[in-house]
């Protein structure tokens, strides 16, 4: 698939911080949800890791996604990841770790704004 315009922030500090934010969400969310049920925790991992791996907006990554979706739909998945990384640590980890996780997530949100604007246009 030919890509007209690639997404910004794919290979800089924003993408590295985005990955760290995703790791926080991937770790803290099942940590909290396993208290409810292991199946719920596993389902959360499928949504947080599996779904974004299977779908994407063409041009947003260095490779074409297996299933192409509009940028607005991808942004909703990104916002879900951000919400998981910002909220789950407060229920899973000590306060100091939740503060650090929230600060990293907030910084990621600020740095990701060019990508988010790009996603809304594609």
C-alpha angles and dihedrals in degrees: 000000000000115000118213099194127006121224118260122242097037099128107023141076092293093060092047092050090045089056091049089050090051090051090053091052093044091052104037099041098060088038088063098035096051086073087065098041136323090232090058090050091050091047089053090053091050090052096042098042109015100045097051089045091054100043136040148143114270110251094025094096133034088255133044114262119244089238119027118220132175118270093248090058090048090050089055089055090048091051090051089054091048092049091050091050093047100044109030097061090062089062098036109038141041116281095255091055092047090052091052092046092049092048091051091047092049091049090050091052091054094047093045096059095101090052092047091052089049091051091052090055095050 
